[in-house]
Amino acid sequence: MYGEFSLHGVFIPTLIGLMLLAFLLQNGVRVLLIKADAYRHVWHPPLFNLSLYVLVLGGVFALLRGILAWR
């Protein structure tokens, strides 16, 4: 995986981009879970949101590594 990418001459670590993407995806999943009323089964919602974010970030990271390895 590439260590960083250039955004108009400013080098930005790839992990920051992946973290932003994971945050947006996690918020989308969170909204869907709220609409499905799934949070009434969750004991500690902030801890659940953190674990959901970590899982989504790991999935995005693994997906990117798989795509780059396939190339």
SULVEN-V33101 format. One record per residue. N is the residue number from 1. RES is the residue in one letter. PSI is psi in whole degrees, -180 to 180 (none if undefined). OMEGA is omega in whole degrees, -180 to 180 (NA if undefined). BURIAL is + if it has 24 or more other C-alpha atoms within 12 Angstrom, else -. Layout:
n->N res->RES psi->PSI omega->OMEGA burial->BURIAL
n->N res->RES psi->PSI omega->OMEGA burial->BURIAL
This chain:
n->1 res->M psi->148 omega->179 burial->-
n->2 res->Y psi->142 omega->-178 burial->-
n->3 res->G psi->-37 omega->179 burial->-
n->4 res->E psi->165 omega->175 burial->-
n->5 res->F psi->157 omega->-176 burial->-
n->6 res->S psi->128 omega->177 burial->-
n->7 res->L psi->95 omega->-177 burial->-
n->8 res->H psi->43 omega->177 burial->-
n->9 res->G psi->-4 omega->178 burial->-
n->10 res->V psi->123 omega->-179 burial->-
n->11 res->F psi->124 omega->-178 burial->-
n->12 res->I psi->130 omega->179 burial->-
n->13 res->P psi->142 omega->-180 burial->-
n->14 res->T psi->-34 omega->-179 burial->-
n->15 res->L psi->-34 omega->178 burial->-
n->16 res->I psi->-42 omega->177 burial->-
n->17 res->G psi->-41 omega->178 burial->-
n->18 res->L psi->-37 omega->179 burial->+
n->19 res->M psi->-40 omega->178 burial->-
n->20 res->L psi->-43 omega->178 burial->-
n->21 res->L psi->-43 omega->179 burial->-
n->22 res->A psi->-37 omega->178 burial->+
n->23 res->F psi->-44 omega->179 burial->+
n->24 res->L psi->-42 omega->178 burial->-
n->25 res->L psi->-40 omega->-180 burial->-
n->26 res->Q psi->-38 omega->177 burial->+
n->27 res->N psi->-37 omega->176 burial->-
n->28 res->G psi->-43 omega->178 burial->-
n->29 res->V psi->-38 omega->180 burial->-
n->30 res->R psi->-42 omega->178 burial->+
n->31 res->V psi->-41 omega->178 burial->-
n->32 res->L psi->-39 omega->179 burial->-
n->33 res->L psi->-35 omega->177 burial->-
n->34 res->I psi->-43 omega->180 burial->-
n->35 res->K psi->-31 omega->179 burial->-
n->36 res->A psi->1 omega->179 burial->-
n->37 res->D psi->37 omega->-180 burial->-
n->38 res->A psi->-16 omega->-177 burial->-
n->39 res->Y psi->-11 omega->177 burial->-
n->40 res->R psi->-13 omega->177 burial->-
n->41 res->H psi->-1 omega->-176 burial->-
n->42 res->V psi->130 omega->-177 burial->-
n->43 res->W psi->-44 omega->-174 burial->-
n->44 res->H psi->92 omega->-174 burial->-
n->45 res->P psi->-42 omega->179 burial->-
n->46 res->P psi->-38 omega->178 burial->-
n->47 res->L psi->-38 omega->176 burial->-
n->48 res->F psi->-42 omega->178 burial->-
n->49 res->N psi->-39 omega->178 burial->+
n->50 res->L psi->-45 omega->-180 burial->-
n->51 res->S psi->-36 omega->176 burial->-
n->52 res->L psi->-41 omega->178 burial->+
n->53 res->Y psi->-44 omega->-180 burial->+
n->54 res->V psi->-41 omega->178 burial->-
n->55 res->L psi->-42 omega->179 burial->-
n->56 res->V psi->-41 omega->178 burial->+
n->57 res->L psi->-43 omega->177 burial->+
n->58 res->G psi->-39 omega->178 burial->-
n->59 res->G psi->-42 omega->178 burial->-
n->60 res->V psi->-42 omega->180 burial->+
n->61 res->F psi->-46 omega->179 burial->+
n->62 res->A psi->-38 omega->179 burial->-
n->63 res->L psi->-43 omega->179 burial->-
n->64 res->L psi->-41 omega->178 burial->-
n->65 res->R psi->-39 omega->178 burial->-
n->66 res->G psi->-40 omega->179 burial->-
n->67 res->I psi->-44 omega->-179 burial->-
n->68 res->L psi->-31 omega->178 burial->-
n->69 res->A psi->-32 omega->-180 burial->-
n->70 res->W psi->-31 omega->-179 burial->-
n->71 res->R psi->none omega->NA burial->-
